[in-house]
Amino acid sequence: MPDAPTPPASIEEAIARVTRFREARDWDQYHTPRHLSRAVAVEASELEEEFLWKDDRDVAEHLRSEEGREAVEDEVGDVLISLLLFCERAGIDPLEALGAKLEKTKKKYPVEDA
């Protein structure tokens, strides 16, 4: 069995890897923000499909099984790849966007009201 691939050490490395992958295949021409935003939605729906019509027990079983876990991880990877490519193309720092959104959400939903 081959060694597991080494995950990127940082968000910058992850973006660099996915953009190199894209460029090596000459897919750059297709990766507009409009197309990539749609790709994020499509890949997210494929992740959702892994859980469609399953109750909580079935979901837990699916995630424990080797086949189910691998399928879910594949879809998570697809969502992340599409999202990172979108951010790169749109000039958005994903970690800055995350931080800004968390701050807005903290104000909208204060702990005191939870």
RATA-V210096 format. One record per residue. RES is the residue in three letters. NEAR is the number of other C-alpha atoms within 12 Angstrom. Layout:
res = [RES:RES]
near = [NEAR:NEAR]
//
This chain:
res = [MET:PRO:ASP:ALA:PRO:THR:PRO:PRO:ALA:SER:ILE:GLU:GLU:ALA:ILE:ALA:ARG:VAL:THR:ARG:PHE:ARG:GLU:ALA:ARG:ASP:TRP:ASP:GLN:TYR:HIS:THR:PRO:ARG:HIS:LEU:SER:ARG:ALA:VAL:ALA:VAL:GLU:ALA:SER:GLU:LEU:GLU:GLU:GLU:PHE:LEU:TRP:LYS:ASP:ASP:ARG:ASP:VAL:ALA:GLU:HIS:LEU:ARG:SER:GLU:GLU:GLY:ARG:GLU:ALA:VAL:GLU:ASP:GLU:VAL:GLY:ASP:VAL:LEU:ILE:SER:LEU:LEU:LEU:PHE:CYS:GLU:ARG:ALA:GLY:ILE:ASP:PRO:LEU:GLU:ALA:LEU:GLY:ALA:LYS:LEU:GLU:LYS:THR:LYS:LYS:LYS:TYR:PRO:VAL:GLU:ASP:ALA]
near = [4:5:6:6:7:11:14:13:11:13:22:19:16:25:30:20:22:31:26:18:16:23:16:12:13:12:17:21:14:19:29:20:23:18:21:29:26:20:26:28:21:21:26:26:19:22:25:19:18:28:24:14:11:15:12:12:12:16:20:17:17:22:20:16:15:13:14:21:20:17:22:28:23:19:27:24:22:25:27:29:31:33:37:35:41:32:32:32:26:18:16:19:20:24:18:14:15:14:13:15:15:15:14:13:13:15:13:13:13:12:9:8:8:7]
//
